[in-house]
Each structure stands twice: as C-alpha cells, then as structure tokens.
C-alpha cells in the first residue's frame, strides 16, 4: 500500500511538472499570474515595467514623420510606398514559464513591427523546405524561379505600339552574379543581390559610403559579406511567393498564426506597386519590414505568441509547426556576421548584443525598437515596443534580476 502511495505521489508530481512546463494559451486568452507565485521578485518586475514606461522612444509617434526625420527619408528613392500608421505608447509583456507576469501600455493595439516581420518571412522559407517546395536552403534560387509577371493596370491605357520592344515580365536572378545566390545567402543577408525591385534599387538602401560609391563598387561574392538590405529582403519575399504560388500571409495564417491562437487583427502587407499575377491570380508580394511602409502590423499579444513558439523550438502544444532543425539553423551564426542567424534572429553568443542576457538568448528585432526577447535558459519571453535600442539591455537586466 505504501509503495502504491509513493507511486501515485510520483506520478502526480511528474504530471504537475510536465503541465507546468507545457502551458499554452488558447486563442483570446493568456493566463496571468502574480510574479511572486512563480518565485519572482514582484517589486523588481514593477521596477522593470516602470523603466520601460519611462524610457519610451522619443521618435515621433507619427511614423510617416519619423520616417522623414530619420535616415530612411534621406535615402535615394526613400519615400514610403506602403501603408504606415501612428504608433501607440510604450508597450510590453513579460512571459515567464508560459504565464503573463507583467504587462504595460496597450498590448491589444495593432502596430507596425518593422523588421520583426523578417522572422515571419524566414519562417515561411522553413515551411517551404518542409513542404518540399525547396529541396535545400543551399540550392541556387534561380532554379526555382519563373518569370515575374507584374500587375500594372496603368499599362492598359498606353499605346502598345510605342512599347512593343519592352519586356512584359522580369527576372529576379538573370545576371551572372545573381545566379550564384542561394536561399541561405538571402536568409542571412549575405547575397549582395544586384538590381531594383518595386522602384527601390539595392544600392539606394542605406548607402553609407555614398550612393555614387555604392553604385560603382563590384558586387561581393555571395556569402562573403553581411549587409542589412531591405530591397534584398523583398526579393526573398517575392521569390518565396513564387514557389508557394500563393500570398505569404495566407501561408503564415494557416501554418503558424491560426495554430498558435493568434488574433484576427494582424495584417501583413506589401507596397502599392508590388502586385504580380501568378496562376491567373493577382497577388501582393509582402514587405519584409516597414522600411518603405507596409510590412507586419500586429499586437504585442501576437508578437508574444510567436516568441513563445520560438522559445519552444517551433512546437506549440505538441504540434511541431516549425521544424526543430529550422529553428536550429535560424540560431546558427552567419559566418560573415556572428551575431546574426537567419533573418531576423539576432544572437547573443558573444554577449555583445544584450550583455545582461545569457549567451543562448536571442531576439527578433525591428526598428522602434520592437523587440521579442527569447531566453530558453530562463523560460522567458519579453515583448518590448517603442523602447530606445540603447535601453533594451537594461530592461532585460532588470527582469532577469527579478528571476535571480
């Protein structure tokens, strides 16, 4: 009888431990717990939240004005061509052991998330690999590409006799340089793709050395040099839509956002001129960020769900939505930049990105700053929106201090 008692006690403890580690929120809800109930220092959690509120970004909340006051508006062809909206207040969530232990601002508000969208984009690449649409991330991209047929209704009004020598389609990878680019190069931002897409030349994106100098320089061999470049990110988005043969938001919704219980309020948009025709259907190619407008608009709650999915290595309540191998590849550093994996996984292996965090932590980062901090070592996800980039480390430090 005593053995049976201890066996039942053991099974109860085991079941409790498993359940405590595998809580997943249903759609429209997320259980909130008092920090102290999970062994956290409640006062230090409050201090961290106060810090985030008091260190809100000073950039103009009207993101169109912020665009022109910042560096993007001064770039060649830097004008927005996608939708933008005013942002909300400093906002965030602290998810510890799967439960909400802190929140501030307006987590329900749908705002632009800028380059965090790149992590959603790279996820659709992993899903394409899993579905067999791409055989390997090391394959040459041009072998998967068909001619792109842009949807341009304005051309219906032109005199076609004056334009009969013009191409009706365009190729993304038709140069000798571009033919050597693999999916891995695009995902790691080391492709040095050359060309122009949606009216944005590759050389016009952040030409720090000067537009003339950047235009004149030879292209780097793919894989040899890291360069953060949104034109090339948009090339990846269009290339992936080409292999999926359907809009990427449709893929993301069915494969990721619906299974993780995301809200119905998120939207992923492209540009006013990024429409193409595939299989007789008009489709919009999305933006991988909001550099020129467009991109992912979603709430902090939906950001947290995606962060929690990556915390759990792509598994949601027993269902492997993102292959574990893809998560591992996403966290593998780029040889040309040891702080970057697949977009937009920023790594902390050298403890320089977020010095207060463990080396195993990573984050999905976008301008604003928008941060989804993922810390498997501490079972922690932090969403912080509209916090200066220089303050993100202190916020993480204060929250980790509450755990210790």
C-alpha positions as CSV (number, residue, x, y, z in Angstrom):
1,X,0.0,0.0,0.0
2,X,2.9,2.4,0.9
3,X,4.5,1.6,-2.5
4,X,1.3,2.4,-4.3
5,X,1.0,5.7,-2.4
6,X,4.5,6.8,-3.3
7,X,4.0,5.7,-6.9
8,X,0.8,7.8,-7.2
9,X,2.6,10.7,-5.5
10,X,5.5,10.4,-8.0
11,X,3.1,10.3,-11.0
12,X,1.2,13.3,-9.6
13,X,4.5,15.2,-9.2
14,X,5.6,14.2,-12.7
15,X,2.3,15.2,-14.2
16,X,2.4,18.6,-12.4
17,X,6.0,19.2,-13.7
18,X,5.1,18.4,-17.3
19,X,1.9,20.5,-17.2
20,X,3.9,23.4,-15.5
21,X,6.3,23.4,-18.4
22,X,3.9,23.0,-21.3
23,X,1.2,25.6,-20.7
24,X,0.0,27.0,-24.0
25,X,-2.6,29.8,-24.1
26,X,-5.8,29.3,-26.0
27,X,-6.9,31.9,-28.6
28,X,-8.1,35.1,-27.0
29,X,-6.7,34.4,-23.6
30,X,-3.4,34.2,-21.7
31,X,-3.3,33.3,-18.0
32,X,-1.9,36.0,-15.8
33,X,-0.1,35.0,-12.6
34,X,1.3,37.1,-9.7
35,X,5.1,37.2,-10.2
36,X,5.6,36.1,-6.6
37,X,3.6,32.9,-7.2
38,X,6.3,31.8,-9.7
39,X,9.1,32.7,-7.4
40,X,9.8,36.1,-8.9
41,X,10.6,39.4,-7.1
42,X,7.4,41.4,-7.7
43,X,9.0,44.7,-6.8
44,X,11.8,44.2,-9.3
45,X,9.3,43.2,-12.0
46,X,7.5,46.5,-11.3
47,X,10.8,48.4,-11.5
48,X,11.4,46.9,-14.9
49,X,8.0,47.8,-16.1
50,X,8.4,51.4,-14.8
51,X,11.7,51.6,-16.6
52,X,10.1,50.6,-19.9
53,X,7.3,53.1,-19.5
54,X,9.7,55.9,-18.5
55,X,12.1,55.2,-21.4
56,X,9.7,55.3,-24.3
57,X,11.2,56.2,-27.7
58,X,11.3,59.9,-28.4
59,X,10.8,59.4,-32.1
60,X,7.7,61.0,-33.5
61,X,4.7,58.6,-33.0
62,X,3.5,59.6,-36.5
63,X,5.6,57.0,-38.3
64,X,5.5,58.9,-41.6
65,X,7.0,61.9,-39.9
66,X,9.5,59.7,-38.1
67,X,10.5,58.2,-41.4
68,X,11.5,61.5,-42.9
69,X,13.1,62.8,-39.7
70,X,15.2,59.6,-39.5
71,X,17.7,58.3,-42.0
72,X,15.3,56.4,-44.3
73,X,13.7,59.5,-45.7
74,X,17.0,60.9,-46.8
75,X,17.9,57.8,-48.9
76,X,17.7,57.9,-52.7
77,X,14.1,56.8,-53.5
78,X,13.4,56.8,-49.8
79,X,9.8,57.8,-50.0
80,X,7.2,55.3,-48.5
81,X,5.2,53.2,-50.9
82,X,3.4,51.1,-48.4
83,X,0.9,51.9,-45.6
84,X,2.1,53.3,-42.3
85,X,0.2,54.3,-39.2
86,X,0.7,56.2,-36.0
87,X,2.1,54.0,-33.2
88,X,0.8,53.6,-29.7
89,X,2.6,54.1,-26.3
90,X,5.5,52.1,-24.9
91,X,4.0,48.6,-24.6
92,X,5.2,45.2,-23.5
93,X,4.6,41.8,-22.0
94,X,6.7,39.6,-19.7
95,X,6.0,35.8,-20.2
96,X,7.7,33.6,-17.6
97,X,7.2,29.8,-17.6
98,X,4.4,30.4,-20.1
99,X,2.4,32.8,-18.0
100,X,1.9,36.6,-18.1
101,X,3.7,38.1,-15.1
102,X,3.9,41.7,-16.3
103,X,2.4,44.0,-18.9
104,X,2.3,47.7,-19.7
105,X,1.0,50.1,-22.4
106,X,-1.6,48.7,-24.7
107,X,-0.8,45.1,-25.8
108,X,-4.1,44.9,-27.8
109,X,-3.1,47.7,-30.1
110,X,-2.1,46.7,-33.6
111,X,1.1,48.5,-34.6
112,X,3.9,48.1,-37.2
113,X,6.6,45.8,-36.0
114,X,9.1,46.8,-38.7
115,X,11.9,44.2,-39.2
116,X,10.4,41.6,-36.8
117,X,8.5,40.8,-39.9
118,X,11.7,39.3,-41.3
119,X,11.4,36.4,-38.8
120,X,8.0,35.6,-40.0
121,X,9.3,35.8,-43.6
122,X,12.2,33.4,-42.8
123,X,9.7,31.1,-41.2
124,X,7.8,30.8,-44.5
125,X,11.1,29.7,-46.1
126,X,11.5,26.9,-43.5
127,X,7.9,25.8,-44.2
128,X,8.6,25.7,-47.9
129,X,11.6,23.5,-47.2
130,X,9.5,21.2,-45.0
131,X,6.8,21.1,-47.7
132,X,9.3,20.1,-50.4
133,X,8.9,23.3,-52.4
134,X,12.6,24.0,-51.8
135,X,14.9,21.0,-51.6
136,X,17.7,22.7,-49.6
137,X,18.5,26.1,-48.3
138,X,21.8,25.7,-50.2
139,X,20.1,25.4,-53.6
140,X,20.5,28.2,-56.2
141,X,17.4,30.3,-56.1
142,X,17.2,31.0,-59.8
143,X,16.5,27.3,-60.5
144,X,13.2,27.7,-58.6
145,X,12.2,30.9,-60.4
146,X,9.7,31.6,-63.2
147,X,9.5,35.0,-65.0
148,X,7.6,37.5,-62.8
149,X,4.5,39.0,-64.5
150,X,3.8,42.3,-62.7
151,X,0.2,43.5,-62.4
152,X,0.3,47.0,-63.9
153,X,-3.3,48.1,-64.9
154,X,-1.9,51.6,-65.9
155,X,-0.3,49.9,-69.0
156,X,-3.8,49.2,-70.4
157,X,-4.0,52.8,-71.3
158,X,-0.7,53.2,-73.2
159,X,-0.1,52.9,-76.9
160,X,1.4,49.4,-77.1
161,X,2.9,50.2,-80.5
162,X,5.3,52.6,-78.7
163,X,6.3,50.0,-76.2
164,X,6.4,46.7,-78.1
165,X,10.1,46.2,-77.5
166,X,9.7,46.4,-73.7
167,X,9.6,43.2,-71.7
168,X,6.2,42.2,-70.2
169,X,7.9,40.2,-67.4
170,X,11.1,40.4,-65.4
171,X,13.6,38.0,-63.9
172,X,14.9,38.3,-60.3
173,X,18.1,36.2,-60.9
174,X,19.1,36.7,-64.5
175,X,22.6,38.2,-64.0
176,X,25.7,36.1,-63.7
177,X,26.1,37.4,-60.1
178,X,22.5,36.7,-59.1
179,X,22.6,33.2,-60.5
180,X,25.1,32.3,-57.8
181,X,22.8,33.2,-54.9
182,X,21.3,30.5,-52.7
183,X,18.3,30.7,-50.3
184,X,20.8,30.6,-47.5
185,X,22.5,33.8,-48.8
186,X,19.2,35.6,-48.9
187,X,18.2,34.4,-45.4
188,X,21.5,35.5,-43.9
189,X,21.6,38.8,-45.8
190,X,24.9,37.9,-47.5
191,X,23.6,37.6,-51.1
192,X,24.7,41.1,-52.4
193,X,21.8,40.7,-54.9
194,X,22.0,43.3,-57.6
195,X,19.1,45.0,-59.2
196,X,16.0,47.0,-58.5
197,X,12.6,45.9,-57.1
198,X,9.4,47.9,-56.6
199,X,11.3,51.1,-57.6
200,X,14.0,50.6,-54.9
201,X,17.5,49.8,-56.2
202,X,19.7,47.7,-54.0
203,X,22.3,50.5,-53.9
204,X,19.8,53.0,-52.6
205,X,19.2,51.2,-49.3
206,X,21.5,52.6,-46.6
207,X,24.3,53.8,-48.9
208,X,26.6,54.7,-46.0
209,X,29.6,55.1,-48.3
210,X,27.6,57.3,-50.6
211,X,25.2,56.4,-53.5
212,X,27.9,57.1,-56.1
213,X,30.5,54.9,-54.4
214,X,28.0,52.1,-53.7
215,X,26.8,52.0,-57.3
216,X,30.4,51.8,-58.6
217,X,31.7,49.1,-56.3
218,X,31.9,45.5,-57.6
219,X,29.4,43.0,-56.1
220,X,30.7,40.9,-53.3
221,X,30.7,37.1,-53.7
222,X,27.5,35.7,-52.1
223,X,28.1,34.6,-48.6
224,X,31.3,36.7,-48.1
225,X,29.8,39.9,-46.6
226,X,26.8,40.7,-44.5
227,X,24.7,43.7,-45.4
228,X,21.3,44.6,-44.0
229,X,19.3,45.5,-47.1
230,X,15.5,45.6,-47.4
231,X,15.5,45.5,-51.2
232,X,17.1,42.1,-51.0
233,X,14.7,41.0,-48.2
234,X,11.8,42.0,-50.6
235,X,13.5,39.8,-53.3
236,X,13.3,36.9,-50.9
237,X,9.6,37.6,-50.2
238,X,8.8,37.6,-53.9
239,X,10.9,34.5,-54.6
240,X,9.1,32.6,-51.8
241,X,5.7,33.7,-53.1
242,X,6.8,32.3,-56.4
243,X,7.5,28.8,-55.0
244,X,4.4,28.8,-52.8
245,X,2.2,30.1,-55.6
246,X,0.0,32.0,-53.1
247,X,0.4,35.1,-50.9
248,X,2.7,34.6,-47.9
249,X,0.1,36.0,-45.4
250,X,-2.2,33.1,-46.4
251,X,0.7,30.6,-45.8
252,X,1.5,32.2,-42.4
253,X,-2.1,32.3,-41.3
254,X,-2.8,28.6,-41.9
255,X,0.5,27.2,-40.9
256,X,1.5,29.4,-38.0
257,X,-0.8,32.1,-36.8
258,X,-4.0,30.1,-36.5
259,X,-2.4,27.1,-34.8
260,X,-0.8,29.3,-32.1
261,X,-4.1,31.1,-31.5
262,X,-3.1,34.5,-32.8
263,X,-5.8,37.1,-33.0
264,X,-7.7,38.0,-36.2
265,X,-6.3,41.5,-36.1
266,X,-2.8,41.1,-37.6
267,X,-2.1,42.1,-41.2
268,X,1.0,41.6,-43.5
269,X,1.0,44.0,-46.4
270,X,3.3,44.9,-49.3
271,X,3.5,48.0,-51.4
272,X,1.1,49.9,-53.7
273,X,3.1,48.6,-56.7
274,X,4.1,45.1,-55.5
275,X,1.3,43.2,-57.2
276,X,2.0,40.3,-59.6
277,X,0.0,37.7,-61.4
278,X,0.5,34.0,-60.6
279,X,-1.7,31.3,-61.9
280,X,-4.2,33.9,-63.1
281,X,-4.5,35.4,-59.7
282,X,-3.5,38.9,-58.6
283,X,-1.2,38.6,-55.5
284,X,0.6,41.2,-53.4
285,X,4.2,40.5,-52.6
286,X,4.7,41.5,-48.9
287,X,7.4,43.7,-47.4
288,X,10.0,42.1,-45.1
289,X,9.9,45.1,-42.9
290,X,8.5,48.6,-42.9
291,X,11.5,50.5,-44.3
292,X,9.3,52.0,-47.0
293,X,5.9,51.3,-45.4
294,X,4.0,48.1,-45.4
295,X,5.1,45.0,-43.5
296,X,3.6,43.3,-40.5
297,X,1.1,45.0,-38.3
298,X,0.1,43.1,-35.1
299,X,-0.4,43.3,-31.4
300,X,2.0,42.7,-28.6
301,X,0.0,39.6,-27.7
302,X,0.6,38.1,-31.2
303,X,4.2,39.0,-31.0
304,X,4.4,37.2,-27.7
305,X,2.8,34.1,-29.2
306,X,5.4,34.0,-32.0
307,X,8.2,34.5,-29.5
308,X,6.8,31.7,-27.3
309,X,6.6,29.4,-30.3
310,X,10.3,30.0,-31.0
311,X,11.1,29.6,-27.3
312,X,9.6,26.1,-27.6
313,X,11.7,25.3,-30.7
314,X,8.8,25.6,-33.0
315,X,6.4,23.3,-31.0
316,X,3.0,24.5,-29.9
317,X,1.1,22.3,-27.5
318,X,2.6,19.1,-29.0
319,X,2.4,20.2,-32.7
320,X,5.7,20.8,-34.4
321,X,4.7,23.9,-36.5
322,X,8.3,24.9,-37.4
323,X,10.8,22.1,-37.9
324,X,13.3,21.9,-35.0
325,X,16.1,21.8,-37.5
326,X,14.9,25.1,-39.0
327,X,15.0,26.8,-35.6
328,X,18.5,25.5,-35.0
329,X,19.6,26.8,-38.4
330,X,17.9,30.1,-37.6
331,X,20.1,30.3,-34.5
332,X,23.3,29.3,-36.2
333,X,25.5,32.4,-36.7
334,X,26.2,33.7,-40.1
335,X,30.0,33.4,-40.9
336,X,30.1,37.0,-42.2
337,X,28.3,38.2,-39.0
338,X,28.5,36.0,-35.8
339,X,25.6,38.0,-34.3
340,X,23.1,37.1,-37.0
341,X,21.4,33.8,-38.0
342,X,18.5,33.6,-40.4
343,X,16.6,36.8,-40.6
344,X,15.8,38.3,-38.1
345,X,17.3,36.1,-35.4
346,X,19.8,38.3,-33.5
347,X,22.2,36.2,-31.5
348,X,24.0,36.8,-28.2
349,X,26.7,34.2,-28.4
350,X,29.5,36.7,-27.7
351,X,27.4,38.5,-25.1
352,X,27.7,41.8,-27.0
353,X,24.1,42.1,-28.3
354,X,22.5,42.0,-24.9
355,X,25.3,41.8,-22.3
356,X,23.0,41.1,-19.4
357,X,21.5,38.0,-21.1
358,X,22.8,34.5,-21.3
359,X,24.8,33.6,-24.5
360,X,22.0,31.3,-25.6
361,X,19.4,34.1,-25.7
362,X,18.3,35.6,-29.0
363,X,15.8,38.2,-30.1
364,X,13.6,39.2,-33.1
365,X,14.4,42.9,-33.5
366,X,12.8,45.7,-35.5
367,X,13.0,49.4,-35.6
368,X,11.2,51.4,-33.0
369,X,12.7,49.5,-31.1
370,X,10.4,46.4,-31.4
371,X,11.9,43.5,-29.5
372,X,10.8,39.9,-28.9
373,X,13.4,38.6,-26.5
374,X,13.6,34.8,-26.2
375,X,15.5,33.2,-23.4
376,X,15.2,29.4,-23.2
377,X,17.6,29.2,-20.3
378,X,15.3,31.3,-18.1
379,X,12.0,30.2,-19.8
380,X,11.3,33.8,-20.6
381,X,9.8,35.9,-23.4
382,X,9.8,39.7,-23.3
383,X,8.0,41.8,-25.8
384,X,9.0,45.5,-25.7
385,X,7.7,48.0,-28.1
386,X,8.9,51.6,-28.7
387,X,11.9,51.5,-26.4
388,X,15.2,53.0,-27.5
389,X,17.6,50.4,-28.7
390,X,20.2,51.5,-26.1
391,X,17.8,50.7,-23.3
392,X,16.8,47.2,-24.2
393,X,19.7,45.6,-22.3
394,X,18.8,47.4,-19.1
395,X,15.2,46.3,-19.4
396,X,16.4,42.7,-19.8
397,X,18.8,43.0,-16.9
398,X,16.1,44.3,-14.6
399,X,13.8,41.4,-15.4
400,X,16.5,38.8,-15.1
401,X,17.4,40.3,-11.7
402,X,13.8,39.6,-10.6
403,X,14.3,36.0,-11.5
404,X,17.6,35.6,-9.7
